[in-house]
Amino acid sequence: MKKLLLGLPWPSCLRVGNIFELDKTNIINIPSCSGDPTMYERYWQEMGDKTTVVIPGWQFTSYFSDAGNLCWFLEPELAKEISRLHKVVGNAITEGRLIVVGTGSSQLFLAALYAFTENDASEPFSVVSAAPYYSSYPAATDCLKSGLYKWGGDARNFTKTGPYIELVTSPNNPDGFVRQSVVNRSGGILVHDLAYYWPQYTPITSAADYELMLFTVSKSTGHAGMRIGWALVKDPSIAKKMVKYIELSTIGVSKDSQLRAAKVLKVVSNSCGTAARPRENFFAYCHLLMAERWKLLREAVKQSGMFSLPEFEPGFCNFFQRLFEPLPAFAWLKCEGSVEDCESFLKSHNIWTRSGRHFGVSPSYVRVSMLDRDRTFGCFVKRLSQIHL
């Protein structure tokens, strides 16, 4: 029996174990249970050795990368390429910001919570986000049962008095919409998670200019295994506390991963230059691939007649200099009609997804990854199109 795993979290994958898709001639691993961005493998294979990095055995024996920098474990080459890429794309302001590197944006998220609450333990900060919110926010916030902060639920229903931190994910995971803060009252702190604010997913309408912005290599270039993220932080005191959190938890961030990330970001920036061949332009290549996948998915949904997808307003992208609709990394699929539990319904058709209840909304919704390998995605849309009443 074949199974497709699309959009499950890591814990569910671990419980499932190694799942394979079986056919008459091959055994094909299906690793898409967490939005694993394996779609990007094809582009990087075509780039050959352009991102190959050789690290001598004697290199990186020290804890320190730049002892004079506030973020003393940040490799200068990575800092340079982060700033360059944001300028090339135009999606975030880096001037007047400090760069804090982390083991993915997940570590930086926790570092931000610590930094904003470390000096005020009289009352735990409520951490909120508008539903549907990223499913890992509640578990990550409450994992250590900290006295500094605790999960406060859906920001739209938040009425508790006292200090709070609102997480603004834009474009949003799971539904792909551009977000603004919703609580909007005194005593609040905003953390902007901009992991998907890249031109393969959404129009770049302006350079983001917030107090604290989180980015990650995993969704910008597809290199999830590097475990590299970065924060652009305006307030030096907050950046210093974030660095302290990372120092206490992991004594810095892998220099090997930082060096690889710097090389990848450099190749991406170079690919956007006028001298690059069109097929080498990373964002143009990935944008076309995302557009084709969304076209196939919408056709499958229409053919089935049992599901619906969000509709997005086009926006003018300053990077591509044209108008287009968002192409999110996840599809927010809804089962229509009498189906109340979409996850279970799709599982009965051997499609494994992530229920809306994990995102704070109705189980009639599921999250589906759009970033799996070509064959897995092709199997998914074919199977979905064949489901009828």
C-alpha positions in Angstrom: 0.0 0.0 0.0 1.4 3.4 -1.0 1.4 6.3 1.4 2.1 10.0 0.8 3.2 12.1 3.8 2.6 15.7 3.1 2.9 18.3 5.8 3.3 16.4 9.1 5.5 17.6 11.9 8.8 15.9 12.9 7.3 14.1 15.9 4.7 12.4 13.7 7.4 11.4 11.3 9.4 9.8 14.1 6.3 7.9 15.2 5.6 6.7 11.7 9.2 5.6 11.1 10.6 5.0 7.6 7.7 5.1 5.2 8.2 4.1 1.6 6.1 4.4 -1.5 6.0 1.1 -3.3 5.5 0.5 -7.0 6.1 -2.4 -9.4 9.8 -1.5 -10.0 11.1 0.8 -7.3 11.1 1.6 -3.6 11.0 5.4 -3.2 11.5 7.1 0.1 8.8 9.7 0.9 10.4 12.1 3.4 8.0 15.0 3.0 6.4 14.7 6.5 7.6 18.1 7.8 7.7 20.3 4.7 11.2 19.1 4.0 12.3 21.4 1.1 13.6 18.6 -1.2 12.1 20.4 -4.2 15.3 22.5 -4.3 17.6 19.5 -4.8 17.2 19.6 -8.6 18.4 23.2 -8.9 21.4 22.6 -6.8 22.3 19.5 -8.7 22.2 21.5 -11.9 24.6 24.0 -10.3 27.3 21.3 -10.0 30.2 22.2 -7.7 29.4 26.0 -7.5 28.6 25.7 -3.8 31.2 23.1 -2.9 33.2 24.0 0.2 36.4 22.4 1.3 37.3 22.8 4.9 40.9 21.9 6.1 41.1 19.8 9.2 42.9 22.6 11.2 40.3 25.2 10.4 37.6 26.3 12.9 39.2 24.9 16.0 38.3 28.0 18.0 34.9 28.9 19.5 35.3 32.4 18.2 34.6 33.8 14.8 34.8 37.5 15.4 35.7 38.3 19.0 35.1 42.0 18.5 31.5 41.5 17.2 28.5 41.5 19.6 27.6 38.1 18.0 31.1 36.7 18.5 30.3 33.3 16.8 28.9 34.9 13.6 31.3 34.3 10.6 32.1 37.6 8.9 31.6 36.0 5.5 28.1 34.9 6.3 27.2 38.3 7.7 28.4 39.9 4.4 26.4 37.5 2.2 23.3 37.9 4.3 23.3 41.7 3.9 24.1 41.4 0.2 21.2 39.0 -0.5 18.7 41.1 1.3 19.9 44.1 -0.8 19.7 42.1 -4.0 16.1 40.9 -3.3 14.9 44.0 -1.5 12.9 42.1 1.1 14.5 43.5 4.3 16.4 46.5 5.6 19.8 45.5 7.0 21.3 49.0 7.6 21.3 49.9 11.3 20.6 46.2 12.3 22.7 43.7 14.1 22.8 40.2 12.7 22.4 37.3 15.1 23.0 33.8 13.6 21.3 30.8 15.1 20.8 27.0 14.6 17.8 27.6 12.3 15.1 30.2 13.1 13.7 27.9 15.7 16.6 28.6 18.0 16.3 32.3 17.2 12.6 32.3 18.1 13.4 31.0 21.6 16.3 33.4 21.9 14.0 36.3 21.1 11.5 35.1 23.8 14.3 35.0 26.3 15.7 38.4 25.3 12.4 40.2 25.6 11.4 38.7 29.0 14.7 38.0 30.8 14.5 41.2 32.9 10.8 41.0 33.9 9.9 37.8 35.7 7.2 39.3 37.8 4.6 37.9 35.4 5.0 35.5 32.5 4.6 37.2 29.1 1.7 35.7 27.0 3.0 34.6 23.6 0.2 34.8 21.0 -0.2 34.4 17.2 -3.3 34.8 15.0 -4.8 31.4 14.0 -4.1 29.6 11.9 -0.6 29.8 13.4 2.6 27.8 12.9 1.9 24.5 14.7 5.3 24.5 16.5 4.8 27.8 18.3 2.7 26.4 21.2 4.9 23.4 21.8 8.2 25.4 21.5 6.9 28.2 23.8 5.8 25.8 26.6 8.5 23.1 26.1 10.5 24.2 29.2 7.5 25.5 31.2 9.4 28.8 31.6 8.3 31.3 34.2 9.3 34.0 31.8 6.7 33.3 29.1 3.8 31.0 28.2 1.6 30.2 25.2 -1.5 32.5 25.1 -3.3 31.1 22.1 -5.0 32.9 19.2 -4.1 36.5 19.0 -7.5 37.4 17.7 -9.1 36.1 20.9 -6.5 37.5 23.3 -8.0 39.6 26.0 -5.8 39.0 29.0 -4.1 42.1 30.5 -0.4 42.3 31.1 2.7 42.0 28.9 2.5 39.9 25.7 4.6 39.0 22.6 2.8 38.6 19.3 4.3 36.4 16.6 3.6 37.7 13.1 4.4 35.2 10.4 4.3 36.7 7.0 3.7 35.1 4.6 1.9 32.9 7.0 2.6 29.3 7.7 0.2 27.4 7.0 -2.2 29.5 4.8 0.2 31.7 2.9 -1.4 35.1 3.5 0.5 38.3 4.3 0.0 39.2 7.9 0.0 42.2 10.2 -0.2 42.3 14.0 -3.8 42.0 15.3 -3.6 42.7 19.1 -2.4 46.3 18.8 -2.4 47.5 22.3 0.2 48.9 24.7 2.6 46.6 26.4 3.0 44.4 23.4 6.2 43.2 21.6 6.2 42.1 18.0 8.4 39.3 16.6 8.2 39.1 12.8 8.9 35.6 11.3 9.7 36.3 7.6 10.9 32.8 6.6 8.8 32.8 3.5 9.3 36.4 2.4 11.2 35.5 -0.7 10.2 36.0 -4.4 9.6 32.4 -5.2 6.7 32.4 -2.7 5.2 35.9 -2.7 5.6 39.4 -4.3 8.3 41.5 -2.6 6.3 44.7 -2.2 8.7 46.5 0.1 11.7 46.0 2.3 10.6 44.8 5.7 11.5 47.3 8.4 10.6 45.8 11.9 12.3 45.7 15.3 13.2 42.0 15.0 13.0 39.9 11.9 13.7 36.2 11.6 14.9 34.4 8.4 16.2 30.9 7.6 18.3 29.2 5.0 15.8 26.2 4.9 13.0 28.1 3.2 15.1 30.7 1.3 17.5 28.3 -0.5 16.2 24.9 0.5 19.2 23.9 2.7 17.2 22.8 5.8 20.0 20.4 6.8 22.5 23.3 7.4 20.4 24.5 10.4 21.2 28.1 9.8 18.9 31.0 10.5 19.5 34.7 11.2 17.8 37.6 13.0 18.0 41.2 12.0 17.7 43.1 15.3 17.4 46.8 15.7 18.0 47.1 19.5 21.5 46.2 20.6 20.4 45.2 24.1 18.0 42.6 22.6 20.6 41.3 20.3 23.0 41.0 23.2 20.5 38.9 25.2 19.8 36.7 22.1 23.5 36.0 21.8 23.6 35.2 25.5 20.8 32.6 25.1 22.6 30.9 22.2 25.9 31.0 24.1 24.2 29.3 27.1 22.3 26.7 25.0 24.8 25.7 22.3 28.0 27.9 22.8 27.5 29.4 19.4 26.6 28.0 15.9 28.5 25.6 13.7 31.2 27.4 11.7 31.1 24.7 9.0 27.4 25.3 8.4 28.0 29.0 8.4 30.7 28.7 5.7 28.5 26.5 3.6 25.5 29.0 4.0 27.7 31.9 3.0 28.8 30.1 -0.2 25.2 29.2 -1.0 23.9 32.8 -0.4 26.8 34.1 -2.6 25.8 31.8 -5.5 22.1 32.9 -5.1 23.0 36.6 -5.2 25.3 36.1 -8.2 22.6 34.2 -10.0 20.4 37.2 -9.9 22.9 39.4 -11.8 22.5 40.5 -15.4 25.3 38.3 -16.5 23.7 35.1 -15.3 21.9 32.9 -17.7 18.1 32.9 -17.1 17.9 29.2 -16.0 20.6 29.9 -13.4 18.6 32.7 -11.7 17.7 30.9 -8.5 14.5 32.8 -7.7 13.2 32.8 -11.3 13.8 29.1 -11.5 12.1 28.3 -8.3 9.3 30.8 -8.9 8.4 29.0 -12.2 8.5 25.6 -10.4 6.2 26.9 -7.7 3.8 28.4 -10.3 3.6 25.1 -12.1 2.9 23.2 -8.9 0.2 25.5 -7.8 -1.4 25.3 -11.3 -1.4 21.5 -11.1 -2.8 21.5 -7.6 -5.7 23.9 -8.4 -6.5 21.7 -11.5 -6.6 18.6 -9.2 -8.8 20.3 -6.7 -11.2 21.5 -9.5 -11.3 18.0 -11.0 -12.1 16.4 -7.6 -14.7 18.9 -6.5 -14.3 17.9 -2.9 -11.8 20.5 -1.8 -11.1 24.2 -1.8 -7.9 26.4 -1.6 -7.3 30.0 -0.6 -7.6 32.7 -3.2 -4.9 35.3 -3.2 -4.8 38.9 -4.4 -2.0 39.6 -6.9 0.7 42.0 -5.9 3.5 43.9 -7.7 6.8 42.4 -7.0 9.7 44.8 -6.9 12.2 42.0 -7.5 10.6 40.6 -10.6 9.1 43.9 -11.7 5.7 42.4 -12.4 2.4 41.4 -10.9 1.7 37.9 -9.7 -0.3 35.9 -7.1 1.4 34.4 -4.0 2.7 30.9 -4.4 3.0 29.7 -0.8 5.3 26.9 0.4 2.2 25.1 1.9 -1.3 24.6 0.6 -4.0 25.2 3.1 -6.5 22.6 1.8 -10.1 22.4 3.0 -12.4 19.4 2.8 -15.9 20.6 1.7 -19.3 19.0 2.1 -19.9 16.6 5.0 -16.2 15.8 5.7 -15.3 17.2 9.1 -11.9 15.6 9.6 -9.9 16.2 6.5 -6.7 14.6 7.8 -8.4 11.3 8.5 -10.4 11.4 5.2 -7.2 11.9 3.2 -5.4 9.3 5.2 -8.1 6.8 4.1 -7.0 7.6 0.5 -3.3 7.1 1.5 -2.4 10.8 1.7 -0.9 11.9 5.0 -1.3 15.6 5.9 -1.3 17.8 9.0 -4.7 18.6 10.6 -5.9 22.2 11.1 -6.4 21.5 14.8 -2.6 21.7 15.2 -2.8 25.2 13.8 -5.6 26.4 16.1 -8.5 26.0 13.7 -11.1 23.5 12.4 -10.0 19.9 11.4 -11.8 20.4 8.1 -8.4 22.0 7.1 -5.1 20.4 6.4 -1.6 21.7 5.6 0.1 20.2 2.6 3.7 20.7 1.6 4.4 22.1 -1.8 8.2 21.6 -1.5 8.6 17.8 -1.9 10.4 16.1 -4.8 8.8 16.1 -8.2 7.6 12.5 -8.2 6.0 12.7 -4.7 4.2 15.9 -5.6 3.1 14.4 -8.9 1.7 11.4 -7.1 -0.1 13.6 -4.6 -2.0 15.8 -7.2 -2.9 12.7 -9.2 -4.3 10.9 -6.2 -6.1 14.0 -5.0 -7.8 14.6 -8.4 -9.2 11.0 -8.3 -11.1 11.5 -5.0 -14.8 12.1 -5.7 -18.0 11.9 -3.7 
